[in-house]
Amino acid sequence: MTSLDVRTRQGFVAAGIPAELVKELLEAFAEAKRRFYRDDLRPSEIEGARFSEAVFRILEWSTTQQYTPLGRDLPKVPTLMGKLEQATAAPESVRFHIPRTLRLIYDVRNKRDVAHLGDGIDPNQQDATMVVRNMEWVLAELVRLYHNVSATEAHGIIVDLVSKDVPLIQVFDGFPRVLKQLKASDHLLVLLYWRGTDGATFAELHSWARAEMRANLKRTLSTLDGKDLIHLNGDRYVLTHLGEQNVEERKLLEPQ
């Protein structure tokens, strides 16, 4: 578990959210992201439902200080939404915005029957993308509500949570081992994706690069910068949005 994961868990628990719900929330989120990156699309929808159930329990707790125990069926979604709407002392996001987003995730899982579509188009990719992006928004909103930070700071935490969930990398005592033979530029892109908004210094990238990549490391970074895939922010290299898109579209995050 990274220091960011620990801080995220601690922030929720410090707000009083039961630890078992925090664990369920973050594990479901991480599992959906892992499956999404591996093109295991339908389980992303299933994990979206697991995530939604964890969030509904957190909303129950936040409005009543009680929640449906894990392992016991939640009330029907319309019933849950009705009760949350009546919690007039709660923020509007708790009463309306988050529950409606969760309802959308449920509906995609339960009502989208690809076997009965006649257009010949498999909607799994678009459905899974919608589910995962909505999960990201919900988690960011929970961070904003319960970590006592601004929306911008909450978004930064989520960007880092998403970025650090990279199946291609295994960390050994702080050293990120890239579990695939990549050319130098792709190796660096994956590392910077993993680092998220924190980025990495030249010294860090030099220490993480394979031995044969180090002699030309500055030239490789300069080439990536020239393609607008990375940006030197002070003394730290960070991935641009174009760089993130490049990594995801070429599926560089998948282990061999």
C-alpha positions as protocol buffer text, in pm:
chain_id: "A"
residue {
  index: 1
  type: MET
  ca { x: 0 y: 0 z: 0 }
}
residue {
  index: 2
  type: THR
  ca { x: 141 y: 343 z: -98 }
}
residue {
  index: 3
  type: SER
  ca { x: 157 y: 640 z: 138 }
}
residue {
  index: 4
  type: LEU
  ca { x: -122 y: 799 z: -66 }
}
residue {
  index: 5
  type: ASP
  ca { x: -346 y: 495 z: -13 }
}
residue {
  index: 6
  type: VAL
  ca { x: -274 y: 511 z: 359 }
}
residue {
  index: 7
  type: ARG
  ca { x: -353 y: 884 z: 376 }
}
residue {
  index: 8
  type: THR
  ca { x: -676 y: 833 z: 186 }
}
residue {
  index: 9
  type: ARG
  ca { x: -791 y: 556 z: 419 }
}
residue {
  index: 10
  type: GLN
  ca { x: -685 y: 755 z: 724 }
}
residue {
  index: 11
  type: GLY
  ca { x: -868 y: 1065 z: 603 }
}
residue {
  index: 12
  type: PHE
  ca { x: -1196 y: 877 z: 574 }
}
residue {
  index: 13
  type: VAL
  ca { x: -1154 y: 696 z: 906 }
}
residue {
  index: 14
  type: ALA
  ca { x: -1060 y: 1023 z: 1078 }
}
residue {
  index: 15
  type: ALA
  ca { x: -1395 y: 1161 z: 960 }
}
residue {
  index: 16
  type: GLY
  ca { x: -1564 y: 875 z: 1147 }
}
residue {
  index: 17
  type: ILE
  ca { x: -1649 y: 654 z: 852 }
}
residue {
  index: 18
  type: PRO
  ca { x: -1632 y: 290 z: 967 }
}
residue {
  index: 19
  type: ALA
  ca { x: -1303 y: 130 z: 863 }
}
residue {
  index: 20
  type: GLU
  ca { x: -1471 y: -173 z: 706 }
}
residue {
  index: 21
  type: LEU
  ca { x: -1666 y: 54 z: 471 }
}
residue {
  index: 22
  type: VAL
  ca { x: -1353 y: 247 z: 376 }
}
residue {
  index: 23
  type: LYS
  ca { x: -1176 y: -80 z: 300 }
}
residue {
  index: 24
  type: GLU
  ca { x: -1466 y: -204 z: 85 }
}
residue {
  index: 25
  type: LEU
  ca { x: -1491 y: 130 z: -98 }
}
residue {
  index: 26
  type: LEU
  ca { x: -1124 y: 156 z: -193 }
}
residue {
  index: 27
  type: GLU
  ca { x: -1081 y: -213 z: -277 }
}
residue {
  index: 28
  type: ALA
  ca { x: -1381 y: -205 z: -512 }
}
residue {
  index: 29
  type: PHE
  ca { x: -1251 y: 110 z: -678 }
}
residue {
  index: 30
  type: ALA
  ca { x: -902 y: -33 z: -726 }
}
residue {
  index: 31
  type: GLU
  ca { x: -1033 y: -364 z: -861 }
}
residue {
  index: 32
  type: ALA
  ca { x: -1255 y: -190 z: -1115 }
}
residue {
  index: 33
  type: LYS
  ca { x: -959 y: 17 z: -1237 }
}
residue {
  index: 34
  type: ARG
  ca { x: -735 y: -288 z: -1269 }
}
residue {
  index: 35
  type: ARG
  ca { x: -995 y: -474 z: -1471 }
}
residue {
  index: 36
  type: PHE
  ca { x: -1068 y: -171 z: -1686 }
}
residue {
  index: 37
  type: TYR
  ca { x: -703 y: -134 z: -1784 }
}
residue {
  index: 38
  type: ARG
  ca { x: -694 y: -502 z: -1874 }
}
residue {
  index: 39
  type: ASP
  ca { x: -1000 y: -471 z: -2100 }
}
residue {
  index: 40
  type: ASP
  ca { x: -1190 y: -703 z: -1864 }
}
residue {
  index: 41
  type: LEU
  ca { x: -1490 y: -480 z: -1918 }
}
residue {
  index: 42
  type: ARG
  ca { x: -1798 y: -656 z: -1786 }
}
residue {
  index: 43
  type: PRO
  ca { x: -1643 y: -717 z: -1440 }
}
residue {
  index: 44
  type: SER
  ca { x: -1581 y: -340 z: -1427 }
}
residue {
  index: 45
  type: GLU
  ca { x: -1957 y: -298 z: -1428 }
}
residue {
  index: 46
  type: ILE
  ca { x: -1993 y: -565 z: -1158 }
}
residue {
  index: 47
  type: GLU
  ca { x: -1726 y: -398 z: -944 }
}
residue {
  index: 48
  type: GLY
  ca { x: -1909 y: -71 z: -1005 }
}
residue {
  index: 49
  type: ALA
  ca { x: -2208 y: -222 z: -828 }
}
residue {
  index: 50
  type: ARG
  ca { x: -1989 y: -337 z: -539 }
}
residue {
  index: 51
  type: PHE
  ca { x: -1846 y: 15 z: -518 }
}
residue {
  index: 52
  type: SER
  ca { x: -2195 y: 164 z: -524 }
}
residue {
  index: 53
  type: GLU
  ca { x: -2309 y: -58 z: -239 }
}
residue {
  index: 54
  type: ALA
  ca { x: -2014 y: 59 z: -29 }
}
residue {
  index: 55
  type: VAL
  ca { x: -2094 y: 422 z: -105 }
}
residue {
  index: 56
  type: PHE
  ca { x: -2463 y: 380 z: -22 }
}
residue {
  index: 57
  type: ARG
  ca { x: -2363 y: 239 z: 316 }
}
residue {
  index: 58
  type: ILE
  ca { x: -2134 y: 538 z: 373 }
}
residue {
  index: 59
  type: LEU
  ca { x: -2423 y: 771 z: 287 }
}
residue {
  index: 60
  type: GLU
  ca { x: -2645 y: 578 z: 528 }
}
residue {
  index: 61
  type: TRP
  ca { x: -2384 y: 624 z: 797 }
}
residue {
  index: 62
  type: SER
  ca { x: -2335 y: 994 z: 720 }
}
residue {
  index: 63
  type: THR
  ca { x: -2707 y: 1070 z: 755 }
}
residue {
  index: 64
  type: THR
  ca { x: -2812 y: 834 z: 1036 }
}
residue {
  index: 65
  type: GLN
  ca { x: -2489 y: 714 z: 1199 }
}
residue {
  index: 66
  type: GLN
  ca { x: -2605 y: 361 z: 1111 }
}
residue {
  index: 67
  type: TYR
  ca { x: -2567 y: 148 z: 800 }
}
residue {
  index: 68
  type: THR
  ca { x: -2677 y: -184 z: 655 }
}
residue {
  index: 69
  type: PRO
  ca { x: -2416 y: -441 z: 767 }
}
residue {
  index: 70
  type: LEU
  ca { x: -2185 y: -582 z: 505 }
}
residue {
  index: 71
  type: GLY
  ca { x: -2316 y: -917 z: 386 }
}
residue {
  index: 72
  type: ARG
  ca { x: -2678 y: -811 z: 429 }
}
residue {
  index: 73
  type: ASP
  ca { x: -2881 y: -686 z: 133 }
}
residue {
  index: 74
  type: LEU
  ca { x: -2929 y: -313 z: 106 }
}
residue {
  index: 75
  type: PRO
  ca { x: -3280 y: -174 z: 66 }
}
residue {
  index: 76
  type: LYS
  ca { x: -3389 y: -119 z: -294 }
}
residue {
  index: 77
  type: VAL
  ca { x: -3216 y: 174 z: -464 }
}
residue {
  index: 78
  type: PRO
  ca { x: -3534 y: 388 z: -491 }
}
residue {
  index: 79
  type: THR
  ca { x: -3590 y: 336 z: -116 }
}
residue {
  index: 80
  type: LEU
  ca { x: -3234 y: 439 z: -39 }
}
residue {
  index: 81
  type: MET
  ca { x: -3261 y: 745 z: -260 }
}
residue {
  index: 82
  type: GLY
  ca { x: -3588 y: 847 z: -98 }
}
residue {
  index: 83
  type: LYS
  ca { x: -3443 y: 826 z: 253 }
}
residue {
  index: 84
  type: LEU
  ca { x: -3134 y: 1024 z: 153 }
}
residue {
  index: 85
  type: GLU
  ca { x: -3346 y: 1296 z: -9 }
}
residue {
  index: 86
  type: GLN
  ca { x: -3529 y: 1338 z: 323 }
}
residue {
  index: 87
  type: ALA
  ca { x: -3201 y: 1398 z: 512 }
}
residue {
  index: 88
  type: THR
  ca { x: -3241 y: 1774 z: 483 }
}
residue {
  index: 89
  type: ALA
  ca { x: -2943 y: 1850 z: 708 }
}
residue {
  index: 90
  type: ALA
  ca { x: -2703 y: 1669 z: 472 }
}
residue {
  index: 91
  type: PRO
  ca { x: -2520 y: 1836 z: 182 }
}
residue {
  index: 92
  type: GLU
  ca { x: -2701 y: 1826 z: -153 }
}
residue {
  index: 93
  type: SER
  ca { x: -2432 y: 1600 z: -292 }
}
residue {
  index: 94
  type: VAL
  ca { x: -2520 y: 1338 z: -29 }
}
residue {
  index: 95
  type: ARG
  ca { x: -2895 y: 1382 z: -83 }
}
residue {
  index: 96
  type: PHE
  ca { x: -2906 y: 1403 z: -462 }
}
residue {
  index: 97
  type: HIS
  ca { x: -2591 y: 1406 z: -673 }
}
residue {
  index: 98
  type: ILE
  ca { x: -2404 y: 1099 z: -545 }
}
residue {
  index: 99
  type: PRO
  ca { x: -2717 y: 875 z: -518 }
}
residue {
  index: 100
  type: ARG
  ca { x: -2825 y: 964 z: -872 }
}
residue {
  index: 101
  type: THR
  ca { x: -2480 y: 882 z: -1003 }
}
residue {
  index: 102
  type: LEU
  ca { x: -2486 y: 548 z: -823 }
}
residue {
  index: 103
  type: ARG
  ca { x: -2830 y: 479 z: -970 }
}
residue {
  index: 104
  type: LEU
  ca { x: -2681 y: 524 z: -1318 }
}
residue {
  index: 105
  type: ILE
  ca { x: -2406 y: 271 z: -1239 }
}
residue {
  index: 106
  type: TYR
  ca { x: -2664 y: 21 z: -1114 }
}
residue {
  index: 107
  type: ASP
  ca { x: -2880 y: 70 z: -1421 }
}
residue {
  index: 108
  type: VAL
  ca { x: -2592 y: -2 z: -1657 }
}
residue {
  index: 109
  type: ARG
  ca { x: -2523 y: -327 z: -1474 }
}
residue {
  index: 110
  type: ASN
  ca { x: -2881 y: -444 z: -1437 }
}
residue {
  index: 111
  type: LYS
  ca { x: -3066 y: -312 z: -1740 }
}
residue {
  index: 112
  type: ARG
  ca { x: -2812 y: -312 z: -2023 }
}
residue {
  index: 113
  type: ASP
  ca { x: -2863 y: -647 z: -2194 }
}
residue {
  index: 114
  type: VAL
  ca { x: -2608 y: -662 z: -2475 }
}
residue {
  index: 115
  type: ALA
  ca { x: -2748 y: -994 z: -2596 }
}
residue {
  index: 116
  type: HIS
  ca { x: -3065 y: -819 z: -2706 }
}
residue {
  index: 117
  type: LEU
  ca { x: -2907 y: -529 z: -2893 }
}
residue {
  index: 118
  type: GLY
  ca { x: -2968 y: -552 z: -3265 }
}
residue {
  index: 119
  type: ASP
  ca { x: -2718 y: -297 z: -3394 }
}
residue {
  index: 120
  type: GLY
  ca { x: -2419 y: -531 z: -3381 }
}
residue {
  index: 121
  type: ILE
  ca { x: -2225 y: -288 z: -3160 }
}
residue {
  index: 122
  type: ASP
  ca { x: -2082 y: -418 z: -2833 }
}
residue {
  index: 123
  type: PRO
  ca { x: -2139 y: -143 z: -2573 }
}
residue {
  index: 124
  type: ASN
  ca { x: -1902 y: -291 z: -2313 }
}
residue {
  index: 125
  type: GLN
  ca { x: -1622 y: -39 z: -2376 }
}
residue {
  index: 126
  type: GLN
  ca { x: -1844 y: 268 z: -2354 }
}
residue {
  index: 127
  type: ASP
  ca { x: -2038 y: 129 z: -2057 }
}
residue {
  index: 128
  type: ALA
  ca { x: -1726 y: 37 z: -1862 }
}
residue {
  index: 129
  type: THR
  ca { x: -1573 y: 377 z: -1936 }
}
residue {
  index: 130
  type: MET
  ca { x: -1885 y: 551 z: -1809 }
}
residue {
  index: 131
  type: VAL
  ca { x: -1892 y: 337 z: -1495 }
}
residue {
  index: 132
  type: VAL
  ca { x: -1527 y: 395 z: -1410 }
}
residue {
  index: 133
  type: ARG
  ca { x: -1539 y: 771 z: -1473 }
}
residue {
  index: 134
  type: ASN
  ca { x: -1849 y: 804 z: -1256 }
}
residue {
  index: 135
  type: MET
  ca { x: -1680 y: 604 z: -982 }
}
residue {
  index: 136
  type: GLU
  ca { x: -1387 y: 845 z: -997 }
}
residue {
  index: 137
  type: TRP
  ca { x: -1621 y: 1142 z: -959 }
}
residue {
  index: 138
  type: VAL
  ca { x: -1803 y: 984 z: -665 }
}
residue {
  index: 139
  type: LEU
  ca { x: -1479 y: 901 z: -485 }
}
residue {
  index: 140
  type: ALA
  ca { x: -1348 y: 1254 z: -546 }
}
residue {
  index: 141
  type: GLU
  ca { x: -1670 y: 1394 z: -405 }
}
residue {
  index: 142
  type: LEU
  ca { x: -1641 y: 1174 z: -95 }
}
residue {
  index: 143
  type: VAL
  ca { x: -1284 y: 1294 z: -48 }
}
residue {
  index: 144
  type: ARG
  ca { x: -1401 y: 1654 z: -81 }
}
residue {
  index: 145
  type: LEU
  ca { x: -1679 y: 1601 z: 172 }
}
residue {
  index: 146
  type: TYR
  ca { x: -1495 y: 1397 z: 432 }
}
residue {
  index: 147
  type: HIS
  ca { x: -1128 y: 1498 z: 400 }
}
residue {
  index: 148
  type: ASN
  ca { x: -1199 y: 1867 z: 458 }
}
residue {
  index: 149
  type: VAL
  ca { x: -1018 y: 1973 z: 139 }
}
residue {
  index: 150
  type: SER
  ca { x: -1113 y: 2179 z: -165 }
}
residue {
  index: 151
  type: ALA
  ca { x: -1256 y: 2025 z: -481 }
}
residue {
  index: 152
  type: THR
  ca { x: -922 y: 2090 z: -654 }
}
residue {
  index: 153
  type: GLU
  ca { x: -730 y: 1909 z: -381 }
}
residue {
  index: 154
  type: ALA
  ca { x: -982 y: 1623 z: -390 }
}
residue {
  index: 155
  type: HIS
  ca { x: -934 y: 1590 z: -764 }
}
residue {
  index: 156
  type: GLY
  ca { x: -557 y: 1579 z: -716 }
}
residue {
  index: 157
  type: ILE
  ca { x: -593 y: 1296 z: -465 }
}
residue {
  index: 158
  type: ILE
  ca { x: -810 y: 1100 z: -708 }
}
residue {
  index: 159
  type: VAL
  ca { x: -571 y: 1160 z: -997 }
}
residue {
  index: 160
  type: ASP
  ca { x: -295 y: 1015 z: -783 }
}
residue {
  index: 161
  type: LEU
  ca { x: -509 y: 723 z: -669 }
}
residue {
  index: 162
  type: VAL
  ca { x: -591 y: 640 z: -1029 }
}
residue {
  index: 163
  type: SER
  ca { x: -237 y: 694 z: -1151 }
}
residue {
  index: 164
  type: LYS
  ca { x: -78 y: 475 z: -884 }
}
residue {
  index: 165
  type: ASP
  ca { x: -301 y: 179 z: -966 }
}
residue {
  index: 166
  type: VAL
  ca { x: -71 y: 48 z: -1241 }
}
residue {
  index: 167
  type: PRO
  ca { x: -63 y: -332 z: -1281 }
}
residue {
  index: 168
  type: LEU
  ca { x: 261 y: -306 z: -1479 }
}
residue {
  index: 169
  type: ILE
  ca { x: 455 y: -182 z: -1175 }
}
residue {
  index: 170
  type: GLN
  ca { x: 548 y: -371 z: -861 }
}
residue {
  index: 171
  type: VAL
  ca { x: 712 y: -176 z: -581 }
}
residue {
  index: 172
  type: PHE
  ca { x: 1000 y: -324 z: -378 }
}
residue {
  index: 173
  type: ASP
  ca { x: 1102 y: -111 z: -77 }
}
residue {
  index: 174
  type: GLY
  ca { x: 1007 y: 202 z: -266 }
}
residue {
  index: 175
  type: PHE
  ca { x: 1167 y: 93 z: -595 }
}
residue {
  index: 176
  type: PRO
  ca { x: 915 y: 68 z: -883 }
}
residue {
  index: 177
  type: ARG
  ca { x: 996 y: -237 z: -1095 }
}
residue {
  index: 178
  type: VAL
  ca { x: 844 y: -217 z: -1443 }
}
residue {
  index: 179
  type: LEU
  ca { x: 736 y: -573 z: -1522 }
}
residue {
  index: 180
  type: LYS
  ca { x: 785 y: -560 z: -1897 }
}
residue {
  index: 181
  type: GLN
  ca { x: 1068 y: -485 z: -2138 }
}
residue {
  index: 182
  type: LEU
  ca { x: 988 y: -145 z: -2286 }
}
residue {
  index: 183
  type: LYS
  ca { x: 1188 y: 101 z: -2488 }
}
residue {
  index: 184
  type: ALA
  ca { x: 1329 y: 386 z: -2280 }
}
residue {
  index: 185
  type: SER
  ca { x: 1062 y: 643 z: -2367 }
}
residue {
  index: 186
  type: ASP
  ca { x: 775 y: 409 z: -2281 }
}
residue {
  index: 187
  type: HIS
  ca { x: 951 y: 299 z: -1962 }
}
residue {
  index: 188
  type: LEU
  ca { x: 963 y: 664 z: -1850 }
}
residue {
  index: 189
  type: LEU
  ca { x: 602 y: 731 z: -1950 }
}
residue {
  index: 190
  type: VAL
  ca { x: 482 y: 439 z: -1740 }
}
residue {
  index: 191
  type: LEU
  ca { x: 684 y: 557 z: -1440 }
}
residue {
  index: 192
  type: LEU
  ca { x: 547 y: 909 z: -1468 }
}
residue {
  index: 193
  type: TYR
  ca { x: 193 y: 776 z: -1506 }
}
residue {
  index: 194
  type: TRP
  ca { x: 245 y: 580 z: -1186 }
}
residue {
  index: 195
  type: ARG
  ca { x: 374 y: 891 z: -1006 }
}
residue {
  index: 196
  type: GLY
  ca { x: 69 y: 1096 z: -1100 }
}
residue {
  index: 197
  type: THR
  ca { x: 66 y: 1467 z: -1010 }
}
residue {
  index: 198
  type: ASP
  ca { x: 372 y: 1428 z: -784 }
}
residue {
  index: 199
  type: GLY
  ca { x: 591 y: 1364 z: -1089 }
}
residue {
  index: 200
  type: ALA
  ca { x: 954 y: 1260 z: -1048 }
}
residue {
  index: 201
  type: THR
  ca { x: 1293 y: 1430 z: -1047 }
}
residue {
  index: 202
  type: PHE
  ca { x: 1565 y: 1346 z: -1294 }
}
residue {
  index: 203
  type: ALA
  ca { x: 1755 y: 1173 z: -1014 }
}
residue {
  index: 204
  type: GLU
  ca { x: 1456 y: 952 z: -935 }
}
residue {
  index: 205
  type: LEU
  ca { x: 1398 y: 860 z: -1298 }
}
residue {
  index: 206
  type: HIS
  ca { x: 1769 y: 789 z: -1340 }
}
residue {
  index: 207
  type: SER
  ca { x: 1766 y: 552 z: -1044 }
}
residue {
  index: 208
  type: TRP
  ca { x: 1450 y: 376 z: -1167 }
}
residue {
  index: 209
  type: ALA
  ca { x: 1560 y: 339 z: -1530 }
}
residue {
  index: 210
  type: ARG
  ca { x: 1728 y: 24 z: -1654 }
}
residue {
  index: 211
  type: ALA
  ca { x: 2105 y: 51 z: -1677 }
}
residue {
  index: 212
  type: GLU
  ca { x: 2110 y: 67 z: -2057 }
}
residue {
  index: 213
  type: MET
  ca { x: 1867 y: 363 z: -2056 }
}
residue {
  index: 214
  type: ARG
  ca { x: 2063 y: 593 z: -1828 }
}
residue {
  index: 215
  type: ALA
  ca { x: 2328 y: 726 z: -2065 }
}
residue {
  index: 216
  type: ASN
  ca { x: 2068 y: 886 z: -2295 }
}
residue {
  index: 217
  type: LEU
  ca { x: 1808 y: 965 z: -2031 }
}
residue {
  index: 218
  type: LYS
  ca { x: 1819 y: 1344 z: -2077 }
}
residue {
  index: 219
  type: ARG
  ca { x: 1781 y: 1307 z: -2453 }
}
residue {
  index: 220
  type: THR
  ca { x: 1484 y: 1071 z: -2407 }
}
residue {
  index: 221
  type: LEU
  ca { x: 1315 y: 1313 z: -2168 }
}
residue {
  index: 222
  type: SER
  ca { x: 1380 y: 1602 z: -2407 }
}
residue {
  index: 223
  type: THR
  ca { x: 1216 y: 1406 z: -2691 }
}
residue {
  index: 224
  type: LEU
  ca { x: 909 y: 1331 z: -2480 }
}
residue {
  index: 225
  type: ASP
  ca { x: 889 y: 1697 z: -2381 }
}
residue {
  index: 226
  type: GLY
  ca { x: 911 y: 1799 z: -2746 }
}
residue {
  index: 227
  type: LYS
  ca { x: 610 y: 1577 z: -2819 }
}
residue {
  index: 228
  type: ASP
  ca { x: 414 y: 1742 z: -2532 }
}
residue {
  index: 229
  type: LEU
  ca { x: 387 y: 1408 z: -2351 }
}
residue {
  index: 230
  type: ILE
  ca { x: 566 y: 1535 z: -2039 }
}
residue {
  index: 231
  type: HIS
  ca { x: 629 y: 1872 z: -1873 }
}
residue {
  index: 232
  type: LEU
  ca { x: 918 y: 1987 z: -1652 }
}
residue {
  index: 233
  type: ASN
  ca { x: 748 y: 2155 z: -1356 }
}
residue {
  index: 234
  type: GLY
  ca { x: 1029 y: 2306 z: -1154 }
}
residue {
  index: 235
  type: ASP
  ca { x: 1266 y: 2016 z: -1097 }
}
residue {
  index: 236
  type: ARG
  ca { x: 1001 y: 1748 z: -1148 }
}
residue {
  index: 237
  type: TYR
  ca { x: 881 y: 1582 z: -1466 }
}
residue {
  index: 238
  type: VAL
  ca { x: 506 y: 1523 z: -1486 }
}
residue {
  index: 239
  type: LEU
  ca { x: 288 y: 1357 z: -1746 }
}
residue {
  index: 240
  type: THR
  ca { x: 63 y: 1584 z: -1954 }
}
residue {
  index: 241
  type: HIS
  ca { x: -298 y: 1494 z: -2038 }
}
residue {
  index: 242
  type: LEU
  ca { x: -170 y: 1400 z: -2384 }
}
residue {
  index: 243
  type: GLY
  ca { x: 88 y: 1175 z: -2220 }
}
residue {
  index: 244
  type: GLU
  ca { x: -176 y: 1005 z: -2004 }
}
residue {
  index: 245
  type: GLN
  ca { x: -390 y: 945 z: -2312 }
}
residue {
  index: 246
  type: ASN
  ca { x: -90 y: 805 z: -2498 }
}
residue {
  index: 247
  type: VAL
  ca { x: -15 y: 555 z: -2221 }
}
residue {
  index: 248
  type: GLU
  ca { x: -377 y: 440 z: -2192 }
}
residue {
  index: 249
  type: GLU
  ca { x: -452 y: 415 z: -2563 }
}
residue {
  index: 250
  type: ARG
  ca { x: -141 y: 206 z: -2626 }
}
residue {
  index: 251
  type: LYS
  ca { x: -218 y: -9 z: -2321 }
}
residue {
  index: 252
  type: LEU
  ca { x: 131 y: 28 z: -2181 }
}
residue {
  index: 253
  type: LEU
  ca { x: 7 y: -48 z: -1829 }
}
residue {
  index: 254
  type: GLU
  ca { x: -67 y: -414 z: -1888 }
}
residue {
  index: 255
  type: PRO
  ca { x: 193 y: -669 z: -1765 }
}
residue {
  index: 256
  type: GLN
  ca { x: 320 y: -932 z: -2006 }
}
